Amino acid sequence: MLSVLVILDAWPSAQTHDLIAAGRLPEIQDWLTSSGSGIFDTISPYLSFSYSSHASLLTAAPPSVHGIPAHLWIDRPKSRVFNIQTAAPRRAAQAIDVNARTVFEHVGGGSAIHGLITRGATRIKRPLSKDPVVLIRHLINGIRANRRGLHVCWLPSVDAAGHRFGPDSSEFLEAICATSRALDALFGELERIDVAKQVLLASDHGMRPSGELIGSAEIRSIVCPGLSSNVWVNPLISRHADLDKVNALTTGGSVLHVYLPRRSKVDMASSVAGRALSSGKVALAVLSDADGQHLLTPSGQHTVSPTLTPPVGLFDAYPDIFQRIAESRVPDREPDVTLVSRDEFYFGKRVRPGYNWGRHRGTHGGPSALESLGVAIGLPVETGREPIPIHRLLRVFGLPRQTHVIDDPSSLFGDG
């Protein structure tokens, strides 16, 4: 069995469906027709970052199992800041819970091209280029070398275009079209190979326009007014987190992670959430403590439970919000307060002169539909029409639910 998984970074549901309907992705449309498969919506973890989404996809488990809550977090037992954007791949692999086995470990190896999650892969390629043509060429070479193996390839160019130009730009749409054209070489190669094969293309998250920056000074005024010296915003240089101070972490997206001092967490958490919501720039606040999780909005507080249905209308812009928050809980790593900005704003330490002309035009990380909904291309046509959680994608093909003890499937998606 030849198994191929291509991760399409930041391919949003709405734009992808629109481009296919407009005939601008003929390569994908032709492949769907010839393979008899379909295209369906997917939904990322509650925090829609690439690393946590890739971990969910490649372990068939939510963050509460694989242990990766976002790109950036504090490990409380070690009092250390972990930033996947600056970590070596080996450290990134070690951050995954030891009991959460990757798909490479399930099948006993495989090739990873430009991957974020590579633990267990026996062949790892990290080309300097993000060009989809170059990456697809490496993928095809790997397939030619092993026609009965597992091959996973990550294509990040669309995400880069979205951050630079915005997901509502012509440059972003052209990046999707260019990736589709690059994929045509892969589809042609697969048609020429006369072996049993299973192929899946899946996006890890969506994207929304950034809006106005909520910078360090305003973050400090929300988190701890009058005591700004006690607030560390992104304490990354030393990698050490002083847990007797307030640590506010953001990677320039829709969410701000707030880790509070060991003392007086409960009262302080409520105050932080209240100030944030009253600022008019924050849509949601999630409080986590030993008793559970609570979702706060300007209209009130809601206890998070995967068995409860959110009030009709209140969370329409945040699909499956209760379930996704509950499945993303990582107690030793999750913040005491998570703030989710309104769509008109985003969190960041500062505007970097010269970076994207002083603006960050596209962002993600939050639980809104624009940021969370992606696509899966190549699923069986009988797959349900509801958005599929990304950690269940490979299970659609038969990969078992992640547990501590699991029988190895003989192929990526099932028994093959």
Disulfide bonds with the S-S distance in Angstrom:
none
